[in-house]
Amino acid sequence: MKKKVAFYTLGCKLNYSETSTIGRIFQERGFEKVEFTDAPDIYVINTCSVTDNADKKCRKIVKEAQKHSPNAFIAILGCYAQLKPKEISEIPGVDAVLGAAEKFQLVDILETFEKKDKAEIYASPISEANTFHNSYSFGDRTRTFLKVQDGCDYSCTFCTIPLARGNSRSDSIENVVRSANEIAESGVKEIVLTGVNTGDFGLQDGKRVETFYELIQELDKVEGIERFRISSIEPNLLKDEVIEFVAGSRRFMPHFHIPLQSGSNKILRLMRRRYLRELYADRVAKIKSLMPHCCIGVDVIVGFPGETEEDFLETYNFINGLDVSYLHVFPYSERENTLAPEMEGKVSIKDRNRRADMLRILSEKKKRRFYEQNIGREFTVLFEDDVKDGQMEGWTENYVRVVAKYDPVLVNEMKHVRLTQINAQGLMEAEETYQEVLRH
């Protein structure tokens, strides 16, 4: 009988694309992919290590796996596995730990997946993670995450990603376009471009041979894909040419996610970010001048060492004055082998959480205001097959979440709608003309 394997992914969209690719490798080798609760013979857990909470989640998932299949072989890979392989190997139930250079060779390295008395570690120095592995998620009929870049050459003082994923490296435009065509053939209508530092696309063997701008120009020609989104892009890499191209494209959506991290130039310098707040404000203004209804998401870290209450309020007021749509807020978390924990001015956990709560409330206000600005306007919604309480959801071009009564015919379909009101759950509803479109 085929051995059964189940997967669990923690962390970013990039991790999801890689888990899906590793899953296809297993299936090509004759394994049967099953759900987490289906008593598999093998569990593969792809980890994140951006925060301490992600580390704790890994331990919890291992415990849950043992409940569903006590004798299963458990392999851990991903960023946490690269950074702390010995620590993970000591978690009860773990059988193998694989680093960044080994994870795509998982089946070859472990072969029989026989449990041993002690967990085995396969984790080379991060310098050996210098090959780009093509990856994209598969199985969601609506949306696919396509990895175009990996690693990072930046040295932000709070971040372990360069230690977990290595130097910046990219796929070629030719290969990315080939993957996009494969995805289109599967019926998927939306591709999200992912990477550690997506805007740094084009580095191969340490040399810049192509650019992100050239990549999106070629992807815009791919037939069968209705929508492309850029998952996240650094403000210093979000060039005018990219913004202008998206504004004129029929396939790239008016939606950007741009990390800010702090609205205080003092803190940005301590973080070793490659821009100041003035550049960030300029990027937002440029986008809105060309795409007034564009959705803009923002990453923010609060409680970084040295952040006084005045510094935080500077961030709060800066974001409050920006025409952005939502925030992803992270209380600062100390990470080993980074410079930030050694800095002066440590902020208490209580203050970190309080500041995070303030920004999350601001995020809700920003999101509601953005939704209100779109009421009465017409968009195209791509509906998904996730059904809850007899309702289905979809997203407009500019990332407004729309709810409708479930209709199986609508799954993975593009429907023209007029937005009318926000419901009690904060989702957008549509008016009668929308229902007429559904009937036809």
Secondary structure as a PSIPRED ss2 file (coil, helix, strand):
# PSIPRED VFORMAT (PSIPRED V4.0)

   1 M C   1.000  0.000  0.000
   2 K C   1.000  0.000  0.000
   3 K C   1.000  0.000  0.000
   4 K E   0.000  0.000  1.000
   5 V E   0.000  0.000  1.000
   6 A E   0.000  0.000  1.000
   7 F E   0.000  0.000  1.000
   8 Y E   0.000  0.000  1.000
   9 T E   0.000  0.000  1.000
  10 L C   1.000  0.000  0.000
  11 G C   1.000  0.000  0.000
  12 C C   1.000  0.000  0.000
  13 K H   0.000  1.000  0.000
  14 L H   0.000  1.000  0.000
  15 N H   0.000  1.000  0.000
  16 Y H   0.000  1.000  0.000
  17 S H   0.000  1.000  0.000
  18 E H   0.000  1.000  0.000
  19 T H   0.000  1.000  0.000
  20 S H   0.000  1.000  0.000
  21 T H   0.000  1.000  0.000
  22 I H   0.000  1.000  0.000
  23 G H   0.000  1.000  0.000
  24 R H   0.000  1.000  0.000
  25 I H   0.000  1.000  0.000
  26 F H   0.000  1.000  0.000
  27 Q H   0.000  1.000  0.000
  28 E H   0.000  1.000  0.000
  29 R C   1.000  0.000  0.000
  30 G C   1.000  0.000  0.000
  31 F C   1.000  0.000  0.000
  32 E E   0.000  0.000  1.000
  33 K E   0.000  0.000  1.000
  34 V C   1.000  0.000  0.000
  35 E C   1.000  0.000  0.000
  36 F C   1.000  0.000  0.000
  37 T C   1.000  0.000  0.000
  38 D C   1.000  0.000  0.000
  39 A C   1.000  0.000  0.000
  40 P C   1.000  0.000  0.000
  41 D C   1.000  0.000  0.000
  42 I E   0.000  0.000  1.000
  43 Y E   0.000  0.000  1.000
  44 V E   0.000  0.000  1.000
  45 I E   0.000  0.000  1.000
  46 N E   0.000  0.000  1.000
  47 T E   0.000  0.000  1.000
  48 C C   1.000  0.000  0.000
  49 S C   1.000  0.000  0.000
  50 V C   1.000  0.000  0.000
  51 T C   1.000  0.000  0.000
  52 D H   0.000  1.000  0.000
  53 N H   0.000  1.000  0.000
  54 A H   0.000  1.000  0.000
  55 D H   0.000  1.000  0.000
  56 K H   0.000  1.000  0.000
  57 K H   0.000  1.000  0.000
  58 C H   0.000  1.000  0.000
  59 R H   0.000  1.000  0.000
  60 K H   0.000  1.000  0.000
  61 I H   0.000  1.000  0.000
  62 V H   0.000  1.000  0.000
  63 K H   0.000  1.000  0.000
  64 E H   0.000  1.000  0.000
  65 A H   0.000  1.000  0.000
  66 Q H   0.000  1.000  0.000
  67 K H   0.000  1.000  0.000
  68 H H   0.000  1.000  0.000
  69 S C   1.000  0.000  0.000
  70 P C   1.000  0.000  0.000
  71 N C   1.000  0.000  0.000
  72 A C   1.000  0.000  0.000
  73 F E   0.000  0.000  1.000
  74 I E   0.000  0.000  1.000
  75 A E   0.000  0.000  1.000
  76 I E   0.000  0.000  1.000
  77 L E   0.000  0.000  1.000
  78 G E   0.000  0.000  1.000
  79 C H   0.000  1.000  0.000
  80 Y H   0.000  1.000  0.000
  81 A H   0.000  1.000  0.000
  82 Q H   0.000  1.000  0.000
  83 L H   0.000  1.000  0.000
  84 K C   1.000  0.000  0.000
  85 P H   0.000  1.000  0.000
  86 K H   0.000  1.000  0.000
  87 E H   0.000  1.000  0.000
  88 I H   0.000  1.000  0.000
  89 S H   0.000  1.000  0.000
  90 E C   1.000  0.000  0.000
  91 I C   1.000  0.000  0.000
  92 P C   1.000  0.000  0.000
  93 G C   1.000  0.000  0.000
  94 V C   1.000  0.000  0.000
  95 D C   1.000  0.000  0.000
  96 A E   0.000  0.000  1.000
  97 V E   0.000  0.000  1.000
  98 L E   0.000  0.000  1.000
  99 G C   1.000  0.000  0.000
 100 A C   1.000  0.000  0.000
 101 A C   1.000  0.000  0.000
 102 E C   1.000  0.000  0.000
 103 K H   0.000  1.000  0.000
 104 F H   0.000  1.000  0.000
 105 Q H   0.000  1.000  0.000
 106 L H   0.000  1.000  0.000
 107 V H   0.000  1.000  0.000
 108 D H   0.000  1.000  0.000
 109 I H   0.000  1.000  0.000
 110 L H   0.000  1.000  0.000
 111 E C   1.000  0.000  0.000
 112 T C   1.000  0.000  0.000
 113 F C   1.000  0.000  0.000
 114 E C   1.000  0.000  0.000
 115 K C   1.000  0.000  0.000
 116 K C   1.000  0.000  0.000
 117 D C   1.000  0.000  0.000
 118 K C   1.000  0.000  0.000
 119 A C   1.000  0.000  0.000
 120 E E   0.000  0.000  1.000
 121 I E   0.000  0.000  1.000
 122 Y E   0.000  0.000  1.000
 123 A C   1.000  0.000  0.000
 124 S C   1.000  0.000  0.000
 125 P C   1.000  0.000  0.000
 126 I H   0.000  1.000  0.000
 127 S H   0.000  1.000  0.000
 128 E H   0.000  1.000  0.000
 129 A C   1.000  0.000  0.000
 130 N C   1.000  0.000  0.000
 131 T C   1.000  0.000  0.000
 132 F C   1.000  0.000  0.000
 133 H C   1.000  0.000  0.000
 134 N C   1.000  0.000  0.000
 135 S E   0.000  0.000  1.000
 136 Y E   0.000  0.000  1.000
 137 S C   1.000  0.000  0.000
 138 F C   1.000  0.000  0.000
 139 G C   1.000  0.000  0.000
 140 D C   1.000  0.000  0.000
 141 R C   1.000  0.000  0.000
 142 T C   1.000  0.000  0.000
 143 R E   0.000  0.000  1.000
 144 T E   0.000  0.000  1.000
 145 F E   0.000  0.000  1.000
 146 L E   0.000  0.000  1.000
 147 K E   0.000  0.000  1.000
 148 V C   1.000  0.000  0.000
 149 Q E   0.000  0.000  1.000
 150 D E   0.000  0.000  1.000
 151 G C   1.000  0.000  0.000
 152 C C   1.000  0.000  0.000
 153 D C   1.000  0.000  0.000
 154 Y C   1.000  0.000  0.000
 155 S C   1.000  0.000  0.000
 156 C C   1.000  0.000  0.000
 157 T C   1.000  0.000  0.000
 158 F C   1.000  0.000  0.000
 159 C C   1.000  0.000  0.000
 160 T C   1.000  0.000  0.000
 161 I H   0.000  1.000  0.000
 162 P H   0.000  1.000  0.000
 163 L H   0.000  1.000  0.000
 164 A H   0.000  1.000  0.000
 165 R H   0.000  1.000  0.000
 166 G C   1.000  0.000  0.000
 167 N C   1.000  0.000  0.000
 168 S C   1.000  0.000  0.000
 169 R E   0.000  0.000  1.000
 170 S E   0.000  0.000  1.000
 171 D C   1.000  0.000  0.000
 172 S C   1.000  0.000  0.000
 173 I H   0.000  1.000  0.000
 174 E H   0.000  1.000  0.000
 175 N H   0.000  1.000  0.000
 176 V H   0.000  1.000  0.000
 177 V H   0.000  1.000  0.000
 178 R H   0.000  1.000  0.000
 179 S H   0.000  1.000  0.000
 180 A H   0.000  1.000  0.000
 181 N H   0.000  1.000  0.000
 182 E H   0.000  1.000  0.000
 183 I H   0.000  1.000  0.000
 184 A H   0.000  1.000  0.000
 185 E H   0.000  1.000  0.000
 186 S C   1.000  0.000  0.000
 187 G C   1.000  0.000  0.000
 188 V C   1.000  0.000  0.000
 189 K C   1.000  0.000  0.000
 190 E E   0.000  0.000  1.000
 191 I E   0.000  0.000  1.000
 192 V E   0.000  0.000  1.000
 193 L E   0.000  0.000  1.000
 194 T E   0.000  0.000  1.000
 195 G C   1.000  0.000  0.000
 196 V C   1.000  0.000  0.000
 197 N C   1.000  0.000  0.000
 198 T H   0.000  1.000  0.000
 199 G H   0.000  1.000  0.000
 200 D H   0.000  1.000  0.000
 201 F C   1.000  0.000  0.000
 202 G C   1.000  0.000  0.000
 203 L E   0.000  0.000  1.000
 204 Q E   0.000  0.000  1.000
 205 D C   1.000  0.000  0.000
 206 G C   1.000  0.000  0.000
 207 K E   0.000  0.000  1.000
 208 R E   0.000  0.000  1.000
 209 V C   1.000  0.000  0.000
 210 E C   1.000  0.000  0.000
 211 T C   1.000  0.000  0.000
 212 F H   0.000  1.000  0.000
 213 Y H   0.000  1.000  0.000
 214 E H   0.000  1.000  0.000
 215 L H   0.000  1.000  0.000
 216 I H   0.000  1.000  0.000
 217 Q H   0.000  1.000  0.000
 218 E H   0.000  1.000  0.000
 219 L H   0.000  1.000  0.000
 220 D C   1.000  0.000  0.000
 221 K C   1.000  0.000  0.000
 222 V C   1.000  0.000  0.000
 223 E C   1.000  0.000  0.000
 224 G C   1.000  0.000  0.000
 225 I C   1.000  0.000  0.000
 226 E C   1.000  0.000  0.000
 227 R E   0.000  0.000  1.000
 228 F E   0.000  0.000  1.000
 229 R E   0.000  0.000  1.000
 230 I E   0.000  0.000  1.000
 231 S C   1.000  0.000  0.000
 232 S C   1.000  0.000  0.000
 233 I C   1.000  0.000  0.000
 234 E C   1.000  0.000  0.000
 235 P C   1.000  0.000  0.000
 236 N C   1.000  0.000  0.000
 237 L C   1.000  0.000  0.000
 238 L C   1.000  0.000  0.000
 239 K C   1.000  0.000  0.000
 240 D H   0.000  1.000  0.000
 241 E H   0.000  1.000  0.000
 242 V H   0.000  1.000  0.000
 243 I H   0.000  1.000  0.000
 244 E H   0.000  1.000  0.000
 245 F H   0.000  1.000  0.000
 246 V H   0.000  1.000  0.000
 247 A H   0.000  1.000  0.000
 248 G H   0.000  1.000  0.000
 249 S C   1.000  0.000  0.000
 250 R C   1.000  0.000  0.000
 251 R C   1.000  0.000  0.000
 252 F E   0.000  0.000  1.000
 253 M C   1.000  0.000  0.000
 254 P C   1.000  0.000  0.000
 255 H E   0.000  0.000  1.000
 256 F E   0.000  0.000  1.000
 257 H E   0.000  0.000  1.000
 258 I E   0.000  0.000  1.000
 259 P E   0.000  0.000  1.000
 260 L E   0.000  0.000  1.000
 261 Q E   0.000  0.000  1.000
 262 S C   1.000  0.000  0.000
 263 G C   1.000  0.000  0.000
 264 S C   1.000  0.000  0.000
 265 N H   0.000  1.000  0.000
 266 K H   0.000  1.000  0.000
 267 I H   0.000  1.000  0.000
 268 L H   0.000  1.000  0.000
 269 R H   0.000  1.000  0.000
 270 L H   0.000  1.000  0.000
 271 M H   0.000  1.000  0.000
 272 R C   1.000  0.000  0.000
 273 R C   1.000  0.000  0.000
 274 R C   1.000  0.000  0.000
 275 Y C   1.000  0.000  0.000
 276 L C   1.000  0.000  0.000
 277 R H   0.000  1.000  0.000
 278 E H   0.000  1.000  0.000
 279 L H   0.000  1.000  0.000
 280 Y H   0.000  1.000  0.000
 281 A H   0.000  1.000  0.000
 282 D H   0.000  1.000  0.000
 283 R H   0.000  1.000  0.000
 284 V H   0.000  1.000  0.000
 285 A H   0.000  1.000  0.000
 286 K H   0.000  1.000  0.000
 287 I H   0.000  1.000  0.000
 288 K H   0.000  1.000  0.000
 289 S H   0.000  1.000  0.000
 290 L H   0.000  1.000  0.000
 291 M C   1.000  0.000  0.000
 292 P C   1.000  0.000  0.000
 293 H C   1.000  0.000  0.000
 294 C C   1.000  0.000  0.000
 295 C E   0.000  0.000  1.000
 296 I E   0.000  0.000  1.000
 297 G E   0.000  0.000  1.000
 298 V E   0.000  0.000  1.000
 299 D E   0.000  0.000  1.000
 300 V E   0.000  0.000  1.000
 301 I E   0.000  0.000  1.000
 302 V E   0.000  0.000  1.000
 303 G C   1.000  0.000  0.000
 304 F C   1.000  0.000  0.000
 305 P C   1.000  0.000  0.000
 306 G C   1.000  0.000  0.000
 307 E C   1.000  0.000  0.000
 308 T C   1.000  0.000  0.000
 309 E H   0.000  1.000  0.000
 310 E H   0.000  1.000  0.000
 311 D H   0.000  1.000  0.000
 312 F H   0.000  1.000  0.000
 313 L H   0.000  1.000  0.000
 314 E H   0.000  1.000  0.000
 315 T H   0.000  1.000  0.000
 316 Y H   0.000  1.000  0.000
 317 N H   0.000  1.000  0.000
 318 F H   0.000  1.000  0.000
 319 I H   0.000  1.000  0.000
 320 N H   0.000  1.000  0.000
 321 G C   1.000  0.000  0.000
 322 L C   1.000  0.000  0.000
 323 D C   1.000  0.000  0.000
 324 V C   1.000  0.000  0.000
 325 S C   1.000  0.000  0.000
 326 Y E   0.000  0.000  1.000
 327 L E   0.000  0.000  1.000
 328 H E   0.000  0.000  1.000
 329 V E   0.000  0.000  1.000
 330 F E   0.000  0.000  1.000
 331 P E   0.000  0.000  1.000
 332 Y C   1.000  0.000  0.000
 333 S C   1.000  0.000  0.000
 334 E C   1.000  0.000  0.000
 335 R C   1.000  0.000  0.000
 336 E C   1.000  0.000  0.000
 337 N C   1.000  0.000  0.000
 338 T C   1.000  0.000  0.000
 339 L C   1.000  0.000  0.000
 340 A H   0.000  1.000  0.000
 341 P H   0.000  1.000  0.000
 342 E H   0.000  1.000  0.000
 343 M C   1.000  0.000  0.000
 344 E C   1.000  0.000  0.000
 345 G C   1.000  0.000  0.000
 346 K C   1.000  0.000  0.000
 347 V C   1.000  0.000  0.000
 348 S C   1.000  0.000  0.000
 349 I H   0.000  1.000  0.000
 350 K H   0.000  1.000  0.000
 351 D H   0.000  1.000  0.000
 352 R H   0.000  1.000  0.000
 353 N H   0.000  1.000  0.000
 354 R H   0.000  1.000  0.000
 355 R H   0.000  1.000  0.000
 356 A H   0.000  1.000  0.000
 357 D H   0.000  1.000  0.000
 358 M H   0.000  1.000  0.000
 359 L H   0.000  1.000  0.000
 360 R H   0.000  1.000  0.000
 361 I H   0.000  1.000  0.000
 362 L H   0.000  1.000  0.000
 363 S H   0.000  1.000  0.000
 364 E H   0.000  1.000  0.000
 365 K H   0.000  1.000  0.000
 366 K H   0.000  1.000  0.000
 367 K H   0.000  1.000  0.000
 368 R H   0.000  1.000  0.000
 369 R H   0.000  1.000  0.000
 370 F H   0.000  1.000  0.000
 371 Y H   0.000  1.000  0.000
 372 E H   0.000  1.000  0.000
 373 Q H   0.000  1.000  0.000
 374 N H   0.000  1.000  0.000
 375 I C   1.000  0.000  0.000
 376 G C   1.000  0.000  0.000
 377 R C   1.000  0.000  0.000
 378 E E   0.000  0.000  1.000
 379 F E   0.000  0.000  1.000
 380 T E   0.000  0.000  1.000
 381 V E   0.000  0.000  1.000
 382 L E   0.000  0.000  1.000
 383 F E   0.000  0.000  1.000
 384 E E   0.000  0.000  1.000
 385 D E   0.000  0.000  1.000
 386 D E   0.000  0.000  1.000
 387 V E   0.000  0.000  1.000
 388 K E   0.000  0.000  1.000
 389 D C   1.000  0.000  0.000
 390 G C   1.000  0.000  0.000
 391 Q E   0.000  0.000  1.000
 392 M E   0.000  0.000  1.000
 393 E E   0.000  0.000  1.000
 394 G E   0.000  0.000  1.000
 395 W E   0.000  0.000  1.000
 396 T C   1.000  0.000  0.000
 397 E C   1.000  0.000  0.000
 398 N C   1.000  0.000  0.000
 399 Y C   1.000  0.000  0.000
 400 V C   1.000  0.000  0.000
 401 R E   0.000  0.000  1.000
 402 V E   0.000  0.000  1.000
 403 V E   0.000  0.000  1.000
 404 A E   0.000  0.000  1.000
 405 K E   0.000  0.000  1.000
 406 Y C   1.000  0.000  0.000
 407 D C   1.000  0.000  0.000
 408 P H   0.000  1.000  0.000
 409 V H   0.000  1.000  0.000
 410 L H   0.000  1.000  0.000
 411 V C   1.000  0.000  0.000
 412 N C   1.000  0.000  0.000
 413 E C   1.000  0.000  0.000
 414 M E   0.000  0.000  1.000
 415 K E   0.000  0.000  1.000
 416 H E   0.000  0.000  1.000
 417 V E   0.000  0.000  1.000
 418 R E   0.000  0.000  1.000
 419 L E   0.000  0.000  1.000
 420 T E   0.000  0.000  1.000
 421 Q E   0.000  0.000  1.000
 422 I E   0.000  0.000  1.000
 423 N C   1.000  0.000  0.000
 424 A C   1.000  0.000  0.000
 425 Q C   1.000  0.000  0.000
 426 G C   1.000  0.000  0.000
 427 L C   1.000  0.000  0.000
 428 M E   0.000  0.000  1.000
 429 E E   0.000  0.000  1.000
 430 A E   0.000  0.000  1.000
 431 E C   1.000  0.000  0.000
 432 E H   0.000  1.000  0.000
 433 T H   0.000  1.000  0.000
 434 Y H   0.000  1.000  0.000
 435 Q H   0.000  1.000  0.000
 436 E H   0.000  1.000  0.000
 437 V H   0.000  1.000  0.000
 438 L H   0.000  1.000  0.000
 439 R H   0.000  1.000  0.000
 440 H C   1.000  0.000  0.000
